[in-house]
């Protein structure tokens, strides 16, 4: 039990780190496409890791099955939503940022 | 373990405020849309944490429904930006 709690804590802290890095990337990066890159990956990874930590903390129950369902749903839908946003922006004609340009 | 949950909620709320800056400032609709999507995914984690801290499993169902609404709203706005109508 003690080992499981330690493992759950490690997963939760790593997931929290990913979420914070995604938010900082959303603030700091210069372009729409780079921001999409940061938030899309970091959110999916951080959210999945935090929910996996909660699963390890709870043990096997109905709650855990719902959390597993949430993890699966998010692993499918979050990259899809990000891809839809980026496709829309590309169709509207947003130019990618190049080195030496002004930050947007 | 409960202390870690409380600390996680505080850090996630600070993360939401960081994303809110991009919602207010960000140039164009797409940047704001990305930031709103990020805020939605962070809110799902906060809902699950509230359910774990107060021992109420009903918040997990609310989190699942919130994830679905977040996904569909993002897709609808992206399609509206791309084609000019949702139909």
N, CA and C atoms of all chains as a GROMACS GRO file, in nm:
protein
  573
    1UNK      N    1   0.083  -0.120   0.000
    1UNK     CA    2   0.000   0.000   0.000
    1UNK      C    3   0.086   0.125   0.000
    2UNK      N    4   0.193   0.119   0.081
    2UNK     CA    5   0.282   0.233   0.088
    2UNK      C    6   0.350   0.259  -0.046
    3UNK      N    7   0.392   0.149  -0.110
    3UNK     CA    8   0.458   0.162  -0.241
    3UNK      C    9   0.363   0.221  -0.344
    4UNK      N   10   0.235   0.177  -0.340
    4UNK     CA   11   0.138   0.230  -0.436
    4UNK      C   12   0.116   0.379  -0.415
    5UNK      N   13   0.111   0.421  -0.287
    5UNK     CA   14   0.091   0.563  -0.261
    5UNK      C   15   0.209   0.645  -0.313
    6UNK      N   16   0.331   0.594  -0.292
    6UNK     CA   17   0.449   0.666  -0.342
    6UNK      C   18   0.447   0.677  -0.493
    7UNK      N   19   0.410   0.565  -0.559
    7UNK     CA   20   0.403   0.565  -0.705
    7UNK      C   21   0.298   0.664  -0.754
    8UNK      N   22   0.183   0.668  -0.684
    8UNK     CA   23   0.077   0.761  -0.722
    8UNK      C   24   0.123   0.905  -0.707
    9UNK      N   25   0.198   0.932  -0.598
    9UNK     CA   26   0.249   1.069  -0.578
    9UNK      C   27   0.344   1.109  -0.689
   10UNK      N   28   0.431   1.015  -0.729
   10UNK     CA   29   0.525   1.047  -0.837
   10UNK      C   30   0.450   1.078  -0.966
   11UNK      N   31   0.349   0.997  -0.998
   11UNK     CA   32   0.272   1.021  -1.122
   11UNK      C   33   0.203   1.156  -1.116
   12UNK      N   34   0.143   1.190  -1.000
   12UNK     CA   35   0.069   1.316  -0.989
   12UNK      C   36   0.164   1.434  -1.003
   13UNK      N   37   0.282   1.425  -0.941
   13UNK     CA   38   0.375   1.539  -0.948
   13UNK      C   39   0.428   1.557  -1.089
   14UNK      N   40   0.457   1.444  -1.158
   14UNK     CA   41   0.505   1.457  -1.297
   14UNK      C   42   0.396   1.515  -1.387
   15UNK      N   43   0.272   1.474  -1.366
   15UNK     CA   44   0.162   1.530  -1.444
   15UNK      C   45   0.143   1.678  -1.419
   16UNK      N   46   0.157   1.718  -1.293
   16UNK     CA   47   0.147   1.860  -1.258
   16UNK      C   48   0.256   1.940  -1.327
   17UNK      N   49   0.377   1.883  -1.332
   17UNK     CA   50   0.488   1.948  -1.401
   17UNK      C   51   0.455   1.969  -1.548
   18UNK      N   52   0.395   1.866  -1.611
   18UNK     CA   53   0.362   1.880  -1.753
   18UNK      C   54   0.257   1.988  -1.775
   19UNK      N   55   0.156   1.996  -1.684
   19UNK     CA   56   0.053   2.098  -1.701
   19UNK      C   57   0.112   2.238  -1.691
   20UNK      N   58   0.203   2.258  -1.592
   20UNK     CA   59   0.263   2.391  -1.574
   20UNK      C   60   0.350   2.427  -1.694
   21UNK      N   61   0.425   2.326  -1.747
   21UNK     CA   62   0.509   2.353  -1.864
   21UNK      C   63   0.424   2.390  -1.984
   22UNK      N   64   0.308   2.325  -2.000
   22UNK     CA   65   0.219   2.359  -2.110
   22UNK      C   66   0.168   2.501  -2.099
   23UNK      N   67   0.132   2.544  -1.978
   23UNK     CA   68   0.082   2.681  -1.960
   23UNK      C   69   0.192   2.783  -1.987
   24UNK      N   70   0.313   2.754  -1.942
   24UNK     CA   71   0.424   2.847  -1.967
   24UNK      C   72   0.455   2.854  -2.115
   25UNK      N   73   0.446   2.739  -2.184
   25UNK     CA   74   0.466   2.740  -2.328
   25UNK      C   75   0.360   2.821  -2.400
   26UNK      N   76   0.236   2.812  -2.351
   26UNK     CA   77   0.127   2.893  -2.409
   26UNK      C   78   0.155   3.041  -2.394
   27UNK      N   79   0.221   3.079  -2.286
   27UNK     CA   80   0.252   3.221  -2.266
   27UNK      C   81   0.374   3.263  -2.346
   28UNK      N   82   0.478   3.180  -2.350
   28UNK     CA   83   0.610   3.228  -2.393
   28UNK      C   84   0.638   3.212  -2.542
   29UNK      N   85   0.580   3.111  -2.605
   29UNK     CA   86   0.621   3.081  -2.743
   29UNK      C   87   0.566   3.185  -2.840
   30UNK      N   88   0.633   3.205  -2.954
   30UNK     CA   89   0.605   3.323  -3.035
   30UNK      C   90   0.490   3.312  -3.133
   31UNK      N   91   0.438   3.193  -3.160
   31UNK     CA   92   0.350   3.176  -3.274
   31UNK      C   93   0.231   3.089  -3.238
   32UNK      N   94   0.130   3.090  -3.324
   32UNK     CA   95   0.014   3.004  -3.301
   32UNK      C   96   0.050   2.857  -3.306
   33UNK      N   97   0.130   2.818  -3.407
   33UNK     CA   98   0.160   2.676  -3.426
   33UNK      C   99   0.246   2.621  -3.313
   34UNK      N  100   0.341   2.702  -3.266
   34UNK     CA  101   0.424   2.654  -3.156
   34UNK      C  102   0.343   2.644  -3.027
   35UNK      N  103   0.248   2.737  -3.011
   35UNK     CA  104   0.163   2.729  -2.891
   35UNK      C  105   0.075   2.605  -2.895
   36UNK      N  106   0.025   2.572  -3.015
   36UNK     CA  107  -0.055   2.450  -3.028
   36UNK      C  108   0.028   2.328  -2.995
   37UNK      N  109   0.152   2.329  -3.042
   37UNK     CA  110   0.245   2.219  -3.011
   37UNK      C  111   0.261   2.202  -2.860
   38UNK      N  112   0.285   2.313  -2.790
   38UNK     CA  113   0.310   2.305  -2.645
   38UNK      C  114   0.186   2.255  -2.572
   39UNK      N  115   0.072   2.320  -2.596
   39UNK     CA  116  -0.046   2.285  -2.515
   39UNK      C  117  -0.101   2.149  -2.551
   40UNK      N  118  -0.100   2.114  -2.679
   40UNK     CA  119  -0.158   1.986  -2.718
   40UNK      C  120  -0.087   1.868  -2.653
   41UNK      N  121   0.045   1.870  -2.660
   41UNK     CA  122   0.117   1.756  -2.602
   41UNK      C  123   0.116   1.758  -2.451
   42UNK      N  124   0.146   1.875  -2.394
   42UNK     CA  125   0.160   1.879  -2.249
   42UNK      C  126   0.027   1.855  -2.179
   43UNK      N  127  -0.084   1.903  -2.237
   43UNK     CA  128  -0.212   1.880  -2.170
   43UNK      C  129  -0.251   1.734  -2.173
   44UNK      N  130  -0.238   1.671  -2.290
   44UNK     CA  131  -0.275   1.530  -2.298
   44UNK      C  132  -0.192   1.446  -2.203
   45UNK      N  133  -0.060   1.470  -2.206
   45UNK     CA  134   0.030   1.390  -2.122
   45UNK      C  135   0.007   1.416  -1.974
   46UNK      N  136  -0.004   1.544  -1.937
   46UNK     CA  137  -0.018   1.576  -1.795
   46UNK      C  138  -0.149   1.525  -1.739
   47UNK      N  139  -0.256   1.542  -1.817
   47UNK     CA  140  -0.386   1.497  -1.769
   47UNK      C  141  -0.390   1.346  -1.755
   48UNK      N  142  -0.335   1.274  -1.856
   48UNK     CA  143  -0.332   1.130  -1.846
   48UNK      C  144  -0.251   1.081  -1.727
   49UNK      N  145  -0.137   1.146  -1.702
   49UNK     CA  146  -0.052   1.102  -1.589
   49UNK      C  147  -0.120   1.129  -1.456
   50UNK      N  148  -0.185   1.248  -1.442
   50UNK     CA  149  -0.250   1.278  -1.314
   50UNK      C  150  -0.365   1.182  -1.288
   51UNK      N  151  -0.445   1.153  -1.392
   51UNK     CA  152  -0.557   1.060  -1.372
   51UNK      C  153  -0.507   0.920  -1.342
   52UNK      N  154  -0.392   0.881  -1.403
   52UNK     CA  155  -0.335   0.750  -1.373
   52UNK      C  156  -0.288   0.743  -1.228
   53UNK      N  157  -0.234   0.854  -1.178
   53UNK     CA  158  -0.198   0.859  -1.037
   53UNK      C  159  -0.318   0.844  -0.946
   54UNK      N  160  -0.430   0.910  -0.981
   54UNK     CA  161  -0.552   0.893  -0.901
   54UNK      C  162  -0.601   0.749  -0.904
   55UNK      N  163  -0.588   0.684  -1.022
   55UNK     CA  164  -0.630   0.544  -1.032
   55UNK      C  165  -0.547   0.457  -0.938
   56UNK      N  166  -0.414   0.481  -0.936
   56UNK     CA  167  -0.328   0.402  -0.847
   56UNK      C  168  -0.362   0.429  -0.701
   57UNK      N  169  -0.404   0.551  -0.669
   57UNK     CA  170  -0.436   0.585  -0.531
   57UNK      C  171  -0.566   0.518  -0.487
   58UNK      N  172  -0.664   0.511  -0.579
   58UNK     CA  173  -0.797   0.464  -0.539
   58UNK      C  174  -0.808   0.314  -0.527
   59UNK      N  175  -0.734   0.239  -0.613
   59UNK     CA  176  -0.755   0.095  -0.615
   59UNK      C  177  -0.869   0.060  -0.710
   60UNK      N  178  -0.909  -0.067  -0.710
   60UNK     CA  179  -1.008  -0.112  -0.807
   60UNK      C  180  -1.148  -0.088  -0.752
   61UNK      N  181  -1.226  -0.005  -0.826
   61UNK     CA  182  -1.365   0.018  -0.789
   61UNK      C  183  -1.439   0.076  -0.910
   62UNK      N  184  -1.563   0.114  -0.890
   62UNK     CA  185  -1.640   0.174  -1.000
   62UNK      C  186  -1.582   0.310  -1.037
   63UNK      N  187  -1.534   0.383  -0.936
   63UNK     CA  188  -1.471   0.512  -0.957
   63UNK      C  189  -1.353   0.500  -1.052
   64UNK      N  190  -1.274   0.395  -1.031
   64UNK     CA  191  -1.155   0.375  -1.113
   64UNK      C  192  -1.191   0.350  -1.258
   65UNK      N  193  -1.301   0.275  -1.278
   65UNK     CA  194  -1.341   0.249  -1.416
   65UNK      C  195  -1.383   0.378  -1.485
   66UNK      N  196  -1.452   0.466  -1.409
   66UNK     CA  197  -1.491   0.594  -1.470
   66UNK      C  198  -1.368   0.677  -1.504
   67UNK      N  199  -1.268   0.675  -1.415
   67UNK     CA  200  -1.145   0.751  -1.444
   67UNK      C  201  -1.073   0.695  -1.566
   68UNK      N  202  -1.072   0.560  -1.578
   68UNK     CA  203  -1.009   0.498  -1.695
   68UNK      C  204  -1.080   0.540  -1.824
   69UNK      N  205  -1.214   0.546  -1.815
   69UNK     CA  206  -1.293   0.592  -1.929
   69UNK      C  207  -1.256   0.734  -1.966
   70UNK      N  208  -1.237   0.818  -1.862
   70UNK     CA  209  -1.200   0.959  -1.886
   70UNK      C  210  -1.063   0.968  -1.952
   71UNK      N  211  -0.968   0.884  -1.906
   71UNK     CA  212  -0.834   0.885  -1.966
   71UNK      C  213  -0.841   0.846  -2.114
   72UNK      N  214  -0.916   0.740  -2.145
   72UNK     CA  215  -0.928   0.697  -2.284
   72UNK      C  216  -0.992   0.806  -2.369
   73UNK      N  217  -1.100   0.866  -2.317
   73UNK     CA  218  -1.172   0.970  -2.391
   73UNK      C  219  -1.081   1.088  -2.419
   74UNK      N  220  -1.002   1.127  -2.320
   74UNK     CA  221  -0.916   1.243  -2.339
   74UNK      C  222  -0.801   1.211  -2.434
   75UNK      N  223  -0.748   1.089  -2.426
   75UNK     CA  224  -0.641   1.054  -2.519
   75UNK      C  225  -0.690   1.052  -2.663
   76UNK      N  226  -0.819   1.029  -2.685
   76UNK     CA  227  -0.869   1.034  -2.822
   76UNK      C  228  -0.905   1.177  -2.861
   77UNK      N  229  -0.975   1.250  -2.773
   77UNK     CA  230  -1.036   1.375  -2.817
   77UNK      C  231  -0.944   1.496  -2.811
   78UNK      N  232  -0.849   1.499  -2.719
   78UNK     CA  233  -0.768   1.620  -2.706
   78UNK      C  234  -0.681   1.648  -2.829
   79UNK      N  235  -0.609   1.548  -2.884
   79UNK     CA  236  -0.535   1.575  -3.008
   79UNK      C  237  -0.627   1.607  -3.125
   80UNK      N  238  -0.749   1.548  -3.126
   80UNK     CA  239  -0.841   1.578  -3.235
   80UNK      C  240  -0.884   1.724  -3.233
   81UNK      N  241  -0.914   1.776  -3.112
   81UNK     CA  242  -0.956   1.916  -3.101
   81UNK      C  243  -0.844   2.009  -3.142
   82UNK      N  244  -0.722   1.977  -3.098
   82UNK     CA  245  -0.607   2.062  -3.132
   82UNK      C  246  -0.582   2.060  -3.283
   83UNK      N  247  -0.596   1.940  -3.344
   83UNK     CA  248  -0.579   1.931  -3.488
   83UNK      C  249  -0.685   2.013  -3.562
   84UNK      N  250  -0.808   2.014  -3.510
   84UNK     CA  251  -0.914   2.091  -3.574
   84UNK      C  252  -0.884   2.241  -3.568
   85UNK      N  253  -0.835   2.287  -3.452
   85UNK     CA  254  -0.801   2.429  -3.440
   85UNK      C  255  -0.692   2.465  -3.540
   86UNK      N  256  -0.587   2.378  -3.547
   86UNK     CA  257  -0.475   2.410  -3.633
   86UNK      C  258  -0.514   2.403  -3.780
   87UNK      N  259  -0.601   2.311  -3.816
   87UNK     CA  260  -0.649   2.302  -3.954
   87UNK      C  261  -0.727   2.427  -3.992
   88UNK      N  262  -0.810   2.475  -3.899
   88UNK     CA  263  -0.888   2.597  -3.925
   88UNK      C  264  -0.795   2.716  -3.944
   89UNK      N  265  -0.693   2.727  -3.858
   89UNK     CA  266  -0.601   2.840  -3.869
   89UNK      C  267  -0.522   2.833  -4.000
   90UNK      N  268  -0.482   2.711  -4.040
   90UNK     CA  269  -0.406   2.696  -4.164
   90UNK      C  270  -0.492   2.731  -4.285
   91UNK      N  271  -0.621   2.695  -4.279
   91UNK     CA  272  -0.710   2.728  -4.390
   91UNK      C  273  -0.734   2.878  -4.399
   92UNK      N  274  -0.742   2.944  -4.282
   92UNK     CA  275  -0.763   3.089  -4.281
   92UNK      C  276  -0.638   3.165  -4.326
   93UNK      N  277  -0.524   3.097  -4.337
   93UNK     CA  278  -0.407   3.163  -4.393
   93UNK      C  279  -0.312   3.222  -4.292
   94UNK      N  280  -0.298   3.159  -4.175
   94UNK     CA  281  -0.201   3.206  -4.077
   94UNK      C  282  -0.062   3.159  -4.118
   95UNK      N  283   0.032   3.254  -4.130
   95UNK     CA  284   0.167   3.218  -4.170
   95UNK      C  285   0.247   3.170  -4.050
   96UNK      N  286   0.332   3.068  -4.068
   96UNK     CA  287   0.418   3.025  -3.957
   96UNK      C  288   0.525   3.130  -3.926
   97UNK      N  289   0.567   3.132  -3.801
   97UNK     CA  290   0.669   3.224  -3.756
   97UNK      C  291   0.806   3.177  -3.801
   98UNK      N  292   0.889   3.271  -3.848
   98UNK     CA  293   1.026   3.235  -3.883
   98UNK      C  294   1.122   3.317  -3.800
   99UNK      N  295   1.248   3.270  -3.799
   99UNK     CA  296   1.347   3.334  -3.713
   99UNK      C  297   1.374   3.476  -3.763
  100UNK      N  298   1.366   3.573  -3.672
  100UNK     CA  299   1.386   3.711  -3.710
  100UNK      C  300   1.257   3.789  -3.723
  101UNK      N  301   1.144   3.718  -3.730
  101UNK     CA  302   1.016   3.788  -3.736
  101UNK      C  303   0.982   3.848  -3.600
  102UNK      N  304   0.878   3.930  -3.602
  102UNK     CA  305   0.830   3.985  -3.476
  102UNK      C  306   0.743   3.881  -3.405
  103UNK      N  307   0.748   3.886  -3.270
  103UNK     CA  308   0.665   3.792  -3.194
  103UNK      C  309   0.518   3.831  -3.207
  104UNK      N  310   0.433   3.728  -3.225
  104UNK     CA  311   0.292   3.758  -3.241
  104UNK      C  312   0.212   3.716  -3.120
  105UNK      N  313  -0.147   1.242   0.168
  105UNK     CA  314  -0.200   1.235   0.031
  105UNK      C  315  -0.300   1.346   0.007
  106UNK      N  316  -0.382   1.376   0.109
  106UNK     CA  317  -0.480   1.485   0.094
  106UNK      C  318  -0.408   1.619   0.077
  107UNK      N  319  -0.293   1.636   0.146
  107UNK     CA  320  -0.216   1.760   0.131
  107UNK      C  321  -0.168   1.777  -0.012
  108UNK      N  322  -0.125   1.665  -0.072
  108UNK     CA  323  -0.082   1.671  -0.213
  108UNK      C  324  -0.197   1.712  -0.304
  109UNK      N  325  -0.318   1.664  -0.270
  109UNK     CA  326  -0.434   1.701  -0.352
  109UNK      C  327  -0.462   1.850  -0.342
  110UNK      N  328  -0.456   1.903  -0.217
  110UNK     CA  329  -0.480   2.047  -0.201
  110UNK      C  330  -0.375   2.128  -0.276
  111UNK      N  331  -0.248   2.086  -0.266
  111UNK     CA  332  -0.140   2.158  -0.337
  111UNK      C  333  -0.162   2.153  -0.487
  112UNK      N  334  -0.209   2.037  -0.537
  112UNK     CA  335  -0.235   2.025  -0.681
  112UNK      C  336  -0.344   2.121  -0.725
  113UNK      N  337  -0.451   2.134  -0.642
  113UNK     CA  338  -0.559   2.226  -0.679
  113UNK      C  339  -0.507   2.369  -0.687
  114UNK      N  340  -0.421   2.408  -0.589
  114UNK     CA  341  -0.370   2.545  -0.590
  114UNK      C  342  -0.284   2.570  -0.714
  115UNK      N  343  -0.195   2.474  -0.746
  115UNK     CA  344  -0.108   2.492  -0.863
  115UNK      C  345  -0.190   2.498  -0.991
  116UNK      N  346  -0.295   2.415  -1.000
  116UNK     CA  347  -0.376   2.415  -1.122
  116UNK      C  348  -0.453   2.545  -1.137
  117UNK      N  349  -0.497   2.605  -1.024
  117UNK     CA  350  -0.567   2.733  -1.034
  117UNK      C  351  -0.471   2.843  -1.081
  118UNK      N  352  -0.346   2.838  -1.034
  118UNK     CA  353  -0.247   2.934  -1.084
  118UNK      C  354  -0.224   2.915  -1.235
  119UNK      N  355  -0.222   2.787  -1.280
  119UNK     CA  356  -0.208   2.758  -1.422
  119UNK      C  357  -0.323   2.818  -1.502
  120UNK      N  358  -0.445   2.810  -1.447
  120UNK     CA  359  -0.561   2.868  -1.515
  120UNK      C  360  -0.544   3.018  -1.530
  121UNK      N  361  -0.488   3.083  -1.426
  121UNK     CA  362  -0.468   3.228  -1.439
  121UNK      C  363  -0.364   3.260  -1.545
  122UNK      N  364  -0.259   3.176  -1.557
  122UNK     CA  365  -0.161   3.197  -1.664
  122UNK      C  366  -0.226   3.187  -1.801
  123UNK      N  367  -0.318   3.088  -1.818
  123UNK     CA  368  -0.383   3.074  -1.948
  123UNK      C  369  -0.480   3.188  -1.973
  124UNK      N  370  -0.539   3.243  -1.866
  124UNK     CA  371  -0.635   3.352  -1.881
  124UNK      C  372  -0.570   3.476  -1.940
  125UNK      N  373  -0.439   3.492  -1.914
  125UNK     CA  374  -0.367   3.604  -1.976
  125UNK      C  375  -0.373   3.592  -2.128
  126UNK      N  376  -0.352   3.470  -2.179
  126UNK     CA  377  -0.355   3.451  -2.325
  126UNK      C  378  -0.496   3.471  -2.379
  127UNK      N  379  -0.598   3.436  -2.300
  127UNK     CA  380  -0.736   3.459  -2.345
  127UNK      C  381  -0.762   3.607  -2.360
  128UNK      N  382  -0.714   3.689  -2.266
  128UNK     CA  383  -0.744   3.833  -2.270
  128UNK      C  384  -0.659   3.900  -2.377
  129UNK      N  385  -0.527   3.870  -2.383
  129UNK     CA  386  -0.434   3.945  -2.468
  129UNK      C  387  -0.432   3.891  -2.610
  130UNK      N  388  -0.428   3.758  -2.621
  130UNK     CA  389  -0.389   3.688  -2.742
  130UNK      C  390  -0.444   3.742  -2.872
  131UNK      N  391  -0.360   3.759  -2.975
  131UNK     CA  392  -0.408   3.812  -3.102
  131UNK      C  393  -0.487   3.708  -3.181
  132UNK      N  394  -0.605   3.743  -3.223
  132UNK     CA  395  -0.681   3.653  -3.307
  132UNK      C  396  -0.767   3.556  -3.228
  133UNK      N  397  -0.859   3.491  -3.300
  133UNK     CA  398  -0.952   3.401  -3.234
  133UNK      C  399  -0.886   3.269  -3.199
  134UNK      N  400  -0.790   3.224  -3.282
  134UNK     CA  401  -0.735   3.089  -3.263
  134UNK      C  402  -0.656   3.078  -3.133
  135UNK      N  403  -0.579   3.183  -3.102
  135UNK     CA  404  -0.504   3.181  -2.977
  135UNK      C  405  -0.596   3.172  -2.857
  136UNK      N  406  -0.704   3.250  -2.863
  136UNK     CA  407  -0.800   3.246  -2.753
  136UNK      C  408  -0.864   3.108  -2.742
  137UNK      N  409  -0.890   3.046  -2.859
  137UNK     CA  410  -0.953   2.914  -2.858
  137UNK      C  411  -0.862   2.809  -2.795
  138UNK      N  412  -0.733   2.816  -2.827
  138UNK     CA  413  -0.638   2.722  -2.765
  138UNK      C  414  -0.636   2.739  -2.614
  139UNK      N  415  -0.634   2.866  -2.570
  139UNK     CA  416  -0.626   2.891  -2.426
  139UNK      C  417  -0.752   2.842  -2.356
  140UNK      N  418  -0.870   2.861  -2.419
  140UNK     CA  419  -0.994   2.814  -2.358
  140UNK      C  420  -0.996   2.663  -2.350
  141UNK      N  421  -0.942   2.596  -2.454
  141UNK     CA  422  -0.935   2.450  -2.452
  141UNK      C  423  -0.845   2.402  -2.338
  142UNK      N  424  -0.734   2.470  -2.318
  142UNK     CA  425  -0.644   2.433  -2.208
  142UNK      C  426  -0.710   2.453  -2.072
  143UNK      N  427  -0.783   2.565  -2.059
  143UNK     CA  428  -0.853   2.589  -1.932
  143UNK      C  429  -0.957   2.480  -1.906
  144UNK      N  430  -1.024   2.435  -2.014
  144UNK     CA  431  -1.122   2.328  -1.997
  144UNK      C  432  -1.060   2.199  -1.948
  145UNK      N  433  -0.945   2.160  -2.007
  145UNK     CA  434  -0.883   2.035  -1.963
  145UNK      C  435  -0.832   2.046  -1.819
  146UNK      N  436  -0.787   2.167  -1.780
  146UNK     CA  437  -0.744   2.184  -1.641
  146UNK      C  438  -0.862   2.173  -1.545
  147UNK      N  439  -0.978   2.226  -1.589
  147UNK     CA  440  -1.097   2.221  -1.504
  147UNK      C  441  -1.142   2.078  -1.478
  148UNK      N  442  -1.123   1.990  -1.579
  148UNK     CA  443  -1.161   1.849  -1.560
  148UNK      C  444  -1.082   1.789  -1.444
  149UNK      N  445  -0.950   1.816  -1.441
  149UNK     CA  446  -0.866   1.763  -1.333
  149UNK      C  447  -0.911   1.819  -1.199
  150UNK      N  448  -0.946   1.950  -1.197
  150UNK     CA  449  -0.988   2.010  -1.070
  150UNK      C  450  -1.118   1.946  -1.021
  151UNK      N  451  -1.208   1.915  -1.114
  151UNK     CA  452  -1.334   1.850  -1.073
  151UNK      C  453  -1.308   1.712  -1.012
  152UNK      N  454  -1.218   1.635  -1.077
  152UNK     CA  455  -1.186   1.502  -1.022
  152UNK      C  456  -1.123   1.516  -0.883
  153UNK      N  457  -1.036   1.618  -0.867
  153UNK     CA  458  -0.971   1.638  -0.738
  153UNK      C  459  -1.072   1.677  -0.630
  154UNK      N  460  -1.171   1.761  -0.666
  154UNK     CA  461  -1.274   1.798  -0.568
  154UNK      C  462  -1.352   1.674  -0.525
  155UNK      N  463  -1.384   1.588  -0.623
  155UNK     CA  464  -1.454   1.466  -0.590
  155UNK      C  465  -1.373   1.375  -0.498
  156UNK      N  466  -1.240   1.371  -0.517
  156UNK     CA  467  -1.157   1.286  -0.432
  156UNK      C  468  -1.141   1.346  -0.293
  157UNK      N  469  -1.127   1.480  -0.285
  157UNK     CA  470  -1.102   1.542  -0.154
  157UNK      C  471  -1.224   1.532  -0.065
  158UNK      N  472  -1.342   1.567  -0.120
  158UNK     CA  473  -1.462   1.566  -0.038
  158UNK      C  474  -1.534   1.432  -0.036
  159UNK      N  475  -1.480   1.331  -0.108
  159UNK     CA  476  -1.541   1.199  -0.104
  159UNK      C  477  -1.676   1.192  -0.171
  160UNK      N  478  -1.696   1.267  -0.279
  160UNK     CA  479  -1.824   1.262  -0.351
  160UNK      C  480  -1.799   1.217  -0.494
  161UNK      N  481  -1.837   1.092  -0.527
  161UNK     CA  482  -1.808   1.040  -0.662
  161UNK      C  483  -1.891   1.105  -0.772
  162UNK      N  484  -1.994   1.184  -0.737
  162UNK     CA  485  -2.079   1.244  -0.839
  162UNK      C  486  -2.000   1.344  -0.923
  163UNK      N  487  -1.892   1.401  -0.865
  163UNK     CA  488  -1.813   1.497  -0.940
  163UNK      C  489  -1.741   1.433  -1.058
  164UNK      N  490  -1.719   1.302  -1.051
  164UNK     CA  491  -1.653   1.233  -1.162
  164UNK      C  492  -1.743   1.231  -1.285
  165UNK      N  493  -1.874   1.210  -1.263
  165UNK     CA  494  -1.968   1.214  -1.375
  165UNK      C  495  -1.972   1.354  -1.436
  166UNK      N  496  -1.969   1.455  -1.348
  166UNK     CA  497  -1.967   1.592  -1.399
  166UNK      C  498  -1.842   1.615  -1.483
  167UNK      N  499  -1.729   1.557  -1.442
  167UNK     CA  500  -1.604   1.574  -1.517
  167UNK      C  501  -1.615   1.510  -1.655
  168UNK      N  502  -1.677   1.391  -1.664
  168UNK     CA  503  -1.692   1.325  -1.794
  168UNK      C  504  -1.778   1.409  -1.888
  169UNK      N  505  -1.891   1.460  -1.834
  169UNK     CA  506  -1.979   1.542  -1.917
  169UNK      C  507  -1.908   1.671  -1.959
  170UNK      N  508  -1.829   1.726  -1.867
  170UNK     CA  509  -1.756   1.849  -1.901
  170UNK      C  510  -1.654   1.825  -2.011
  171UNK      N  511  -1.589   1.707  -2.009
  171UNK     CA  512  -1.493   1.675  -2.115
  171UNK      C  513  -1.562   1.668  -2.250
  172UNK      N  514  -1.680   1.605  -2.253
  172UNK     CA  515  -1.752   1.594  -2.381
  172UNK      C  516  -1.795   1.732  -2.431
  173UNK      N  517  -1.847   1.816  -2.342
  173UNK     CA  518  -1.892   1.949  -2.384
  173UNK      C  519  -1.775   2.033  -2.434
  174UNK      N  520  -1.660   2.020  -2.367
  174UNK     CA  521  -1.541   2.094  -2.407
  174UNK      C  522  -1.497   2.054  -2.549
  175UNK      N  523  -1.495   1.924  -2.574
  175UNK     CA  524  -1.455   1.873  -2.706
  175UNK      C  525  -1.548   1.923  -2.815
  176UNK      N  526  -1.680   1.913  -2.790
  176UNK     CA  527  -1.776   1.949  -2.894
  176UNK      C  528  -1.774   2.099  -2.918
  177UNK      N  529  -1.757   2.179  -2.812
  177UNK     CA  530  -1.752   2.324  -2.830
  177UNK      C  531  -1.630   2.364  -2.912
  178UNK      N  532  -1.514   2.302  -2.882
  178UNK     CA  533  -1.394   2.335  -2.958
  178UNK      C  534  -1.410   2.298  -3.105
  179UNK      N  535  -1.468   2.180  -3.131
  179UNK     CA  536  -1.487   2.138  -3.271
  179UNK      C  537  -1.582   2.232  -3.343
  180UNK      N  538  -1.689   2.276  -3.274
  180UNK     CA  539  -1.787   2.362  -3.338
  180UNK      C  540  -1.725   2.497  -3.374
  181UNK      N  541  -1.648   2.556  -3.282
  181UNK     CA  542  -1.589   2.686  -3.311
  181UNK      C  543  -1.485   2.673  -3.421
  182UNK      N  544  -1.406   2.562  -3.422
  182UNK     CA  545  -1.305   2.544  -3.526
  182UNK      C  546  -1.371   2.530  -3.663
  183UNK      N  547  -1.481   2.456  -3.668
  183UNK     CA  548  -1.550   2.439  -3.796
  183UNK      C  549  -1.611   2.571  -3.842
  184UNK      N  550  -1.661   2.649  -3.747
  184UNK     CA  551  -1.718   2.779  -3.784
  184UNK      C  552  -1.610   2.871  -3.840
  185UNK      N  553  -1.490   2.865  -3.781
  185UNK     CA  554  -1.381   2.947  -3.832
  185UNK      C  555  -1.340   2.903  -3.972
  186UNK      N  556  -1.345   2.772  -3.996
  186UNK     CA  557  -1.293   2.721  -4.123
  186UNK      C  558  -1.391   2.746  -4.237
  187UNK      N  559  -1.519   2.718  -4.214
  187UNK     CA  560  -1.613   2.718  -4.326
  187UNK      C  561  -1.715   2.831  -4.320
  188UNK      N  562  -1.726   2.902  -4.210
  188UNK     CA  563  -1.819   3.012  -4.204
  188UNK      C  564  -1.957   2.976  -4.157
  189UNK      N  565  -1.984   2.844  -4.141
  189UNK     CA  566  -2.112   2.804  -4.083
  189UNK      C  567  -2.090   2.669  -4.015
  190UNK      N  568  -2.182   2.632  -3.926
  190UNK     CA  569  -2.164   2.508  -3.850
  190UNK      C  570  -2.234   2.392  -3.920
  191UNK      N  571  -2.319   2.421  -4.017
  191UNK     CA  572  -2.399   2.315  -4.078
  191UNK      C  573  -2.314   2.217  -4.159
   0.00000   0.00000   0.00000
